[in-house]
């Protein structure tokens, strides 16, 4: 049953990622913490590992073909993300799960409020 639930979670998250560009951080991490009882660090590490093979390649190709991808910007972001992800993971490993959940939830709330009240 867990395999089926994980496949459904991945499928639904992939669909949402393709439609509105969200995924691991917004959907999968909270689901792994609350539905599958993972620690915050375990959920974050698992989600990052999940994103390595596909990293949205098929969705990115669809957007690229429609003319909605700036390769230069994506490349620069990728370099920053590569190093930022490494150092962020090192930091997350030393922060207690309780506090990491609080930081994660505050960031999600702030982003949601900013998006909700923007024009």
N, CA and C of each residue as an Amber inpcrd file, in Angstrom:
protein
   357
   0.8150000  -1.1990000   0.0000000   0.0000000   0.0000000   0.0000000
   0.8530000   1.2560000   0.0000000   1.9450000   1.2570000   0.7600000
   2.8050000   2.4330000   0.8100000   3.3680000   2.7650000  -0.5690000
   3.7520000   1.7510000  -1.3300000   4.3020000   1.9950000  -2.6720000
   3.2610000   2.6760000  -3.5430000   2.0260000   2.2140000  -3.4680000
   0.9610000   2.8160000  -4.2710000   0.7190000   4.2660000  -3.8380000
   0.6940000   4.5220000  -2.5270000   0.4960000   5.8860000  -2.0420000
   1.6400000   6.8040000  -2.4670000   2.8650000   6.2940000  -2.4210000
   4.0150000   7.0920000  -2.8610000   3.9460000   7.3860000  -4.3570000
   3.5300000   6.3930000  -5.1480000   3.3740000   6.6100000  -6.5950000
   2.2970000   7.6490000  -6.8800000   1.1850000   7.5720000  -6.1530000
   0.1080000   8.5560000  -6.3320000   0.6030000   9.9500000  -5.9370000
   1.3190000  10.0390000  -4.8050000   1.8790000  11.3250000  -4.3740000
   2.8200000  11.8890000  -5.4310000   3.6960000  11.0430000  -5.9620000
   4.6200000  11.4840000  -7.0090000   3.8930000  11.9290000  -8.2640000
   2.8790000  11.1900000  -8.6680000   2.1140000  11.5300000  -9.8690000
   1.3880000  12.8650000  -9.7010000   0.6750000  13.0140000  -8.5820000
  -0.0510000  14.2610000  -8.3510000   0.8950000  15.4550000  -8.2450000
   2.0220000  15.2480000  -7.5850000   2.9970000  16.3300000  -7.4580000
   3.6030000  16.6710000  -8.8130000   3.8580000  15.6720000  -9.6140000
   4.3720000  15.9090000 -10.9680000   3.3940000  16.7040000 -11.8110000
   2.1140000  16.3680000 -11.6870000   1.0920000  17.1110000 -12.4270000
   1.0610000  18.5670000 -11.9610000   1.0570000  18.7790000 -10.6390000
   1.0600000  20.1530000 -10.1190000   2.3280000  20.8960000 -10.5160000
   3.4450000  20.1960000 -10.5270000   4.7040000  20.8160000 -10.9280000
   4.6410000  21.2740000 -12.3800000   4.0890000  20.4300000 -13.2250000
   3.9590000  20.7910000 -14.6330000   2.9880000  21.9300000 -14.8590000
   1.9270000  21.9950000 -14.0450000   0.9120000  23.0270000 -14.2280000
   1.3560000  24.3600000 -13.6480000   1.8390000  24.3540000 -12.3970000
   2.1450000  25.6370000 -11.7430000   3.5570000  25.7330000 -11.1750000
   4.4120000  24.7690000 -11.4650000   5.8160000  24.8910000 -11.0960000
   6.1360000  24.6290000  -9.6350000   5.2670000  23.8980000  -8.9220000
   5.5620000  23.5630000  -7.5290000   5.8190000  22.0700000  -7.4230000
   6.3530000  21.6460000  -6.3130000   6.6060000  20.2210000  -6.1860000
   7.1600000  19.8290000  -4.8500000   8.4360000  19.4380000  -4.8490000
   9.0660000  18.8620000  -3.6720000   8.8700000  19.6220000  -2.3900000
   9.2530000  20.8780000  -2.3910000   9.1980000  21.6470000  -1.1600000
   7.7960000  21.9240000  -0.6700000   6.8650000  22.0910000  -1.5670000
   5.5210000  22.4980000  -1.1850000   4.6020000  21.3050000  -0.9350000
   4.7520000  20.2600000  -1.6960000   3.8340000  19.1240000  -1.6090000
   4.4770000  17.8990000  -0.9570000   5.5840000  17.4580000  -1.4870000
   6.1410000  16.1710000  -1.0650000   6.7010000  16.2150000   0.3540000
   7.4300000  17.2550000   0.7030000   8.0160000  17.2940000   2.0540000
   6.9300000  17.2370000   3.1250000   5.9060000  18.1030000   3.0860000
   4.8660000  17.9850000   4.1180000   4.1590000  16.6220000   4.1040000
   3.9330000  16.0750000   2.9100000   3.2730000  14.7670000   2.8320000
   4.1250000  13.6760000   3.4800000   5.4290000  13.6980000   3.2290000
   6.2980000  12.6860000   3.8390000   6.3590000  12.8320000   5.3570000
   6.3350000  14.0760000   5.8320000   6.3740000  14.3050000   7.2790000
   5.0620000  13.8560000   7.9310000   3.9360000  14.2880000   7.3860000
   2.6570000  14.0420000   8.0520000   1.9970000  12.7190000   7.6860000
   2.1270000  12.2760000   6.4560000   1.4790000  11.0280000   6.0520000
   2.3650000   9.7980000   6.2330000   3.6830000  10.0040000   6.1320000
   4.6030000   8.8690000   6.2000000   5.5210000   8.9330000   7.4200000
   5.2450000   9.8710000   8.3160000   5.9560000   9.9930000   9.6020000
   7.4790000  10.1040000   9.4820000   7.9620000  10.7790000   8.4560000
   9.4000000  11.0190000   8.3250000   9.7870000  12.2520000   9.1290000
  11.0330000  12.3020000   9.5580000  11.5370000  13.5270000  10.1690000
  11.6750000  14.5830000   9.0700000  11.7790000  15.8360000   9.4600000
  11.9270000  16.9060000   8.4850000  13.1820000  16.6930000   7.6330000
  14.2990000  16.3350000   8.2810000  15.5360000  16.0990000   7.5300000
  15.3900000  14.9180000   6.5660000  14.7370000  13.8510000   7.0210000
  14.5490000  12.6690000   6.1780000  13.6840000  13.0190000   4.9650000
  12.6210000  13.7830000   5.1960000  11.7380000  14.1850000   4.0980000
  12.4670000  15.0830000   3.0970000  13.2420000  16.0360000   3.6130000
  13.9930000  16.9330000   2.7230000  15.0370000  16.1670000   1.9220000
  15.7840000  15.2930000   2.5710000  16.7940000  14.5100000   1.8610000
  16.1820000  13.5900000   0.8190000  15.0680000  12.9450000   1.1760000
  14.3840000  12.0520000   0.2390000  13.8620000  12.8280000  -0.9630000
  13.3050000  14.0040000  -0.7190000  12.7770000  14.8150000  -1.8070000
  13.8860000  15.2830000  -2.7370000  15.0070000  15.7040000  -2.1750000
  16.1320000  16.1090000  -3.0210000  16.6410000  14.9410000  -3.8570000
  16.7140000  13.7500000  -3.2510000  17.1490000  12.5610000  -3.9970000
  16.1610000  12.2220000  -5.1070000  14.8600000  12.4220000  -4.8290000
  13.8290000  12.1540000  -5.8280000  13.9770000  13.0720000  -7.0320000
  14.3750000  14.3130000  -6.7880000  14.4330000  15.2940000  -7.8680000
  15.6760000  15.1550000  -8.7480000  16.6850000  14.4250000  -8.3140000
  17.9190000  14.3270000  -9.0870000  17.6930000  13.7200000 -10.4700000
  17.0610000  12.5420000 -10.5950000  16.9180000  11.9810000 -11.9530000
  16.0140000  12.7970000 -12.8810000  14.7700000  13.0900000 -12.4950000
  13.9220000  13.7600000 -13.4770000  14.0610000  15.2750000 -13.4720000
  14.2700000  15.8640000 -12.3160000  14.3590000  17.3160000 -12.0970000
  13.4810000  18.1070000 -13.0620000  12.3370000  17.5450000 -13.3780000
  11.3780000  18.2570000 -14.2150000  11.7680000  18.3250000 -15.6780000
  12.5970000  17.4040000 -16.1450000  13.1300000  17.4940000 -17.5080000
  12.0270000  17.4960000 -18.5690000  11.0450000  16.6280000 -18.4270000
   9.9920000  16.5820000 -19.4480000   9.1180000  17.8290000 -19.4080000
   8.8230000  18.3260000 -18.1980000   8.0480000  19.5640000 -18.0890000
   8.8610000  20.7340000 -18.6340000  10.1560000  20.7670000 -18.3370000
  11.0220000  21.8390000 -18.8310000  11.0890000  21.8290000 -20.3550000
  11.1420000  20.6450000 -20.9530000  11.1680000  20.5400000 -22.4210000
   9.8820000  21.1130000 -23.0140000   8.7530000  20.8100000 -22.3880000
   7.4730000  21.3440000 -22.8800000   7.4680000  22.8720000 -22.8210000
   7.9500000  23.4230000 -21.7050000   8.0200000  24.8860000 -21.5850000
   9.0270000  25.4660000 -22.5800000  10.1560000  24.7740000 -22.7790000
  11.1800000  25.2400000 -23.7230000  10.6190000  25.2990000 -25.1460000
   9.9290000  24.2540000 -25.5400000   9.3400000  24.2060000 -26.8890000
   8.3190000  25.3220000 -27.1010000   7.6840000  25.7490000 -26.0180000
   6.7060000  26.8390000 -26.1190000   7.3660000  28.2140000 -26.0020000
   8.6990000  28.2310000 -25.8110000   9.4270000  29.4940000 -25.7380000
   9.4520000  30.1390000 -24.3700000   9.2190000  29.3540000 -23.3290000
   9.1570000  29.9060000 -21.9800000  10.3120000  29.4730000 -21.0900000
  11.4850000  29.2550000 -21.6520000  12.6630000  28.9060000 -20.8520000
  13.8110000  29.8180000 -21.2630000  14.4210000  30.4560000 -20.2830000
  15.6200000  31.2560000 -20.5130000  16.8040000  30.4030000 -20.0640000
  17.4830000  29.7940000 -21.0260000  18.5660000  28.8520000 -20.7370000
  19.6830000  29.5050000 -19.9220000  20.0420000  30.7500000 -20.2580000
  21.1090000  31.4320000 -19.5310000  20.7430000  31.6060000 -18.0600000
  19.5430000  32.0930000 -17.7970000  19.0950000  32.2780000 -16.4170000
  19.0310000  30.9310000 -15.6970000  18.4960000  29.9150000 -16.3660000
  18.4050000  28.5810000 -15.7630000  19.7860000  28.0370000 -15.4170000
  20.7560000  28.2440000 -16.2930000  22.1160000  27.7740000 -16.0420000
  22.7620000  28.4560000 -14.8500000  22.5890000  29.7630000 -14.7700000
  23.1490000  30.5180000 -13.6420000  22.4870000  30.0870000 -12.3330000
  21.1550000  29.9590000 -12.3560000  20.4420000  29.4840000 -11.1670000
  20.9220000  28.0860000 -10.7600000  21.1590000  27.2340000 -11.7470000
  21.6010000  25.8630000 -11.4800000  22.9390000  25.8440000 -10.7440000
  23.8560000  26.6950000 -11.1540000  25.1630000  26.7620000 -10.4820000
  24.9800000  27.1870000  -9.0290000  24.1990000  28.2400000  -8.8160000
  23.9330000  28.6780000  -7.4540000  23.2200000  27.6170000  -6.6390000
  22.2440000  26.9490000  -7.2570000  21.4840000  25.9090000  -6.5730000
  22.3710000  24.7260000  -6.1970000  23.3050000  24.3840000  -7.0570000
  24.2150000  23.2700000  -6.7940000  24.9880000  23.5060000  -5.5040000
  25.6100000  24.6600000  -5.3920000  26.3930000  24.9540000  -4.1840000
  25.5100000  25.3010000  -2.9870000  24.4310000  26.0500000  -3.2370000
  23.5080000  26.3920000  -2.1540000  22.8590000  25.1610000  -1.5580000
  22.4920000  24.2240000  -2.4090000  21.8890000  22.9800000  -1.9280000
  22.8440000  22.1940000  -1.0490000  24.1010000  22.1470000  -1.4420000
  25.1060000  21.4220000  -0.6560000  25.2610000  22.0450000   0.7310000
  25.4760000  23.3590000   0.7710000  25.6870000  24.0260000   2.0580000
  24.4010000  24.0710000   2.8880000  23.2520000  24.2090000   2.2210000
  21.9790000  24.1750000   2.9270000  21.7170000  22.8270000   3.5720000
  22.0690000  21.7550000   2.8670000  21.8930000  20.4070000   3.4210000
  22.7910000  20.2010000   4.6340000  24.0230000  20.6760000   4.5460000
  24.9410000  20.5660000   5.6920000  24.3600000  21.2800000   6.9080000
  23.7910000  22.4610000   6.6920000  23.1980000  23.2310000   7.7790000
  21.9490000  22.5310000   8.3310000  21.1010000  22.0130000   7.4370000
  19.8710000  21.3360000   7.8620000  20.1500000  20.1200000   8.7280000
  21.2800000  19.4850000   8.5040000  21.6250000  18.2880000   9.2800000
  21.9700000  18.5990000  10.7340000  22.3380000  19.8370000  11.0150000
  22.6930000  20.1790000  12.3970000  21.5710000  20.9110000  13.1360000
  20.5180000  21.2940000  12.4080000  19.3710000  21.9600000  13.0320000
  18.3940000  20.8870000  13.4990000  17.9480000  20.9370000  14.7520000
  16.9590000  19.9590000  15.2270000  15.6910000  19.9900000  14.3700000
  15.0950000  18.8290000  14.1640000  13.9190000  18.6930000  13.3100000
  12.7880000  19.6350000  13.7300000  12.5790000  19.7960000  15.0210000
  11.5300000  20.6830000  15.5380000  11.6850000  22.0960000  14.9810000
  12.8940000  22.6410000  15.0320000  13.1410000  24.0040000  14.5490000
  13.1260000  24.0810000  13.0270000  13.6100000  23.0220000  12.3850000
  13.6050000  22.9940000  10.9260000  12.1740000  23.0350000  10.3920000
  11.2570000  22.3150000  11.0480000   9.8440000  22.3640000  10.6630000
   9.2810000  23.7710000  10.8150000   9.6610000  24.4420000  11.8780000
   9.1640000  25.7980000  12.1180000   9.6600000  26.7540000  11.0290000
  10.9370000  26.6910000  10.6980000  11.5090000  27.5420000   9.6520000
  10.8250000  27.2520000   8.3160000  10.6720000  25.9720000   7.9950000
  10.0350000  25.5590000   6.7480000   8.6130000  26.1170000   6.6680000
   7.8420000  25.9760000   7.7350000   6.4570000  26.4270000   7.7150000
   6.3590000  27.9500000   7.6390000   7.2290000  28.6540000   8.3160000
   7.2160000  30.1250000   8.2520000   7.5090000  30.5990000   6.8350000
   8.4830000  29.9950000   6.1900000   8.8120000  30.3780000   4.8120000
   7.6390000  30.1010000   3.8810000   6.9920000  28.9460000   4.0480000
   5.8330000  28.6340000   3.2070000   4.6990000  29.6260000   3.4280000
   4.4610000  30.0140000   4.6870000   3.4060000  30.9880000   4.9940000
   3.7270000  32.3430000   4.3630000   4.9670000  32.7990000   4.5090000
   5.3530000  34.0970000   3.9410000   5.2150000  34.1060000   2.4190000
   5.6330000  33.0260000   1.7790000   5.5030000  32.9440000   0.3160000
   4.0340000  32.9460000  -0.0820000   3.2230000  32.1770000   0.6340000
   1.7930000  32.1260000   0.3260000   1.1480000  33.5020000   0.4870000
   1.4660000  34.1970000   1.5660000   0.8960000  35.5310000   1.7840000
   1.3290000  36.5060000   0.6990000   2.5980000  36.4690000   0.3410000
   3.1140000  37.3590000  -0.6980000   2.3870000  37.1050000  -2.0250000
   2.2400000  35.8410000  -2.3730000   1.5660000  35.5070000  -3.6260000
   0.0780000  35.8610000  -3.5740000  -0.5640000  35.5990000  -2.4520000
  -1.9920000  35.8520000  -2.3150000  -2.3210000  37.3380000  -2.4410000
  -1.4790000  38.1840000  -1.8550000  -1.7590000  39.6200000  -1.8500000
  -1.0980000  40.3890000  -2.9880000  -0.3720000  39.7060000  -3.8720000
   0.2200000  40.4090000  -5.0090000  -0.8180000  40.5630000  -6.1180000
  -0.5290000  41.4750000  -7.0230000  -1.4910000  41.7690000  -8.1130000
  -1.3820000  40.7930000  -9.2330000
